[in-house]
Structure formats: structure tokens, C-alpha cells
Amino acid sequence: MNIYRPYTLPYNFHKLDVDPHFVAEICELINKISGFSLFSLLLKARFPISNREVYFFNNYHESWRALYIERKYWMIDPVLNFRPVPPSFSKIWDLDFFSKSNGQELWYVNQKYGFRSGITFGLPAFSGTYGVFSVAGKEGPIDNETMYKCSGEILGVYIRIIRYLTSHTKYLQSFYIDNTSFSHRELEVLRYTADGMTSIEIASTICVTKSTVDFHLMNIVKKLDCKNKFQAIAKAALLGYI
């Protein structure tokens, strides 16, 4: 089937080497709670922005993973790009959900591989990562009432997984850990710069010389491991400093 595939920024996928016993434990727990037999966790790193790193683990069949990469389904997968709009933080899988990302083909192929129904949750994880947790494989359609009934317990499983990952150093090493600290003056300069003020304007506002402002900007860029002040502002915003 030839379909239009909109341009999407590429992803670098990394499978997390999770203990098979833990995977089996999670699978059994989810099945007991909700009747779903499949699950997937995606952790999307904040940096780099233009070539996102995605870490994942699931109990999907290897043949499905291979097909997903081979056919570049990540380009039309609404789950991968799921970003909930508050107050909702979840979405039931249906044709409409997949159609919004031009993923009708993926939806129909899903049916053949046992993904007959599913729910996706989007939540912050740790170290600046964003988590997308999905359960799937239950027979029959899912309605909002069913989703709300099991959401609390499923999110409990999600938290359990995150705690497991954060308690093992080998997983934390894969992610960006922000240990940056700024002085009060550096934060002041950073925020005024984000407001579009020049070094001269900032100097006049906080009663220092232009060279002092430039010195602080140089330190900010260095601390954030950036190439220039524009990248530093973007990174600082993503990290919540401004």
C-alpha cells in the first residue's frame, strides 16, 4: 500500500537490556489488572532535539519489531509521537487515533500481529525523559469507562517500572543527567536574554558593565555545554531554568 508519509524527525532507537524475569513479572501484572497481554515503554530523551534518542523495552514479538523498523512505521506511529493534552493523559487505540498521523496502514497491520486494542499513556519519567507507556492485545473494543477503571492500576505499574530503572545505574547512564548549577546573577542574565534583551540593555538593567554580562553569558553557554547563547536559552528552557 502506497501512502503519503509526512516528514518526521528521525529517531535513534535503543533497546534497554531489561531482566527477562522482570519483563515477565510486568506482563503478568498487567494481564491480571486489565486483561491486556502486551506492553511497551518508550523513554524519549530531551537532547538532542533534532535527532531524538528513544529508549524502549516491551514484550512484543521480534518479528514485529523488525517489520516496524523495515517499513519505517515510526514515521506514522501516533504512539511514538503521543503528547497528551491536559487534563487527559491517555488515549484509546482506534482507527481515528492512527488516522490522525496517517497511520491507517499501521492500524490494520497491528490487527494481524495481535494489537487488537490498546491504551497509551503519556507521562514525565526521569532525568528529563518523557515516558510513553502502552498496553495492548485485549480482545474486543475498549471504551472510555474501561480505560478509566484500569488506568490507576496501570499507572501504578508504570511507576514500578520507572523505579526499577532508576534503581539500576546501568540504565541511568543512558540518559542525560542535569547537574548544572547557576549563580543568582547568571540566572538573571539568562532570563533577561531569553526576553530578547541585548547585553547592553541587560547591563543597564542590572547596573553592571556589558563585559560582565558577556562574561556571565560565556559561563552559561559553557555550563550547559552549548555552542552559543541561542542554544543555551533553548536548553535552559527545556530544563526548567527559565
Beta strands, then each sheet from edge to edge (+ up, - down):
strand 1: 11-15
strand 2: 38-44
strand 3: 52-58
strand 4: 90-92
strand 5: 118-124
strand 6: 130-136
sheet 1: 1+ 3+ 2- 6+ 5- 4+
end
